[in-house]
């Protein structure tokens, strides 16, 4: 796959990039170089290689999903300048 000048201009327009005309040809060469490199990656044999999220294998630390705190709505509302039924009351900002 390769790109031409018209494709580069279209990509720049879609990305809302201001691309001067003298930068179009170098950008064509850069994008074609990137695409050629990606094509080379297709040649790598990855049979039997599991997908990775990191090069360092580690698991997530799991914990029991238990409530350790709660029923403290009254204590939370003590410092509130205004409240009603355990909800904070704030001034209306939008009409």
C-alpha positions in Angstrom: 0.0 0.0 0.0 1.3 3.5 -0.8 -0.1 7.0 -0.6 0.2 9.8 -3.2 0.0 13.6 -2.9 -3.8 13.6 -3.1 -4.1 11.1 -0.3 -1.8 13.1 1.9 -3.8 16.2 1.2 -7.0 14.3 2.1 -5.6 12.9 5.3 -4.4 16.4 6.3 -7.9 17.8 5.6 -9.6 15.0 7.6 -7.1 15.6 10.5 -7.7 19.3 10.2 -4.0 19.9 9.7 -2.6 22.9 7.8 -0.2 21.3 5.4 1.8 23.7 3.2 2.3 22.5 -0.4 6.1 22.2 0.0 5.5 19.7 2.9 3.3 17.4 0.8 6.0 15.5 -1.0 8.1 14.9 2.1 5.0 13.7 3.9 4.3 11.3 1.1 7.7 9.8 1.5 7.4 9.6 5.3 4.0 7.9 5.2 5.1 5.5 2.6 8.1 4.6 4.7 5.9 4.0 7.7 3.5 1.8 5.6 6.5 -0.2 4.2 7.7 -0.8 7.8 4.2 -2.0 8.8 4.2 -4.3 5.8 7.5 -5.8 7.0 5.9 -6.6 10.3 3.4 -8.9 8.5 6.4 -11.1 7.6 7.1 -11.9 11.3 5.9 -15.4 12.4 3.7 -14.9 15.5 2.2 -18.4 15.6 1.9 -19.5 19.2 2.7 -16.1 20.6 -0.1 -15.0 22.9 -1.3 -11.4 22.7 0.5 -9.1 25.2 -0.6 -6.0 27.2 2.8 -5.6 28.6 6.3 -7.0 28.1 6.4 -7.7 31.8 4.0 -10.4 33.0 2.0 -9.4 36.0 -1.5 -9.9 37.3 -3.9 -7.5 38.8 -4.0 -7.4 42.5 -7.5 -8.7 43.4 -9.4 -8.0 46.6 -12.8 -9.0 48.0 -15.5 -6.6 47.0 -16.8 -5.7 50.4 -18.1 -2.5 51.8 -15.6 -1.2 54.4 -17.2 2.2 55.0 -20.7 3.4 54.7 -23.8 4.9 56.4 -21.9 8.1 57.1 -24.1 10.5 55.2 -24.8 12.6 58.4 -21.1 12.9 59.1 -20.4 14.0 55.5 -23.1 16.6 55.6 -21.8 18.3 58.8 -19.3 20.4 56.8 -21.6 21.1 53.9 -22.8 24.8 53.6 -26.2 23.5 52.5 -27.8 20.1 52.2 -31.1 18.4 51.9 -31.9 14.7 52.4 -28.2 13.9 52.4 -27.6 15.7 49.1 -25.4 18.8 48.6 -27.3 21.9 47.7 -25.5 24.3 45.3 -26.5 27.5 43.6 -28.1 27.1 40.2 -25.6 28.0 37.5 -27.7 27.6 34.3 -31.0 29.3 33.7 
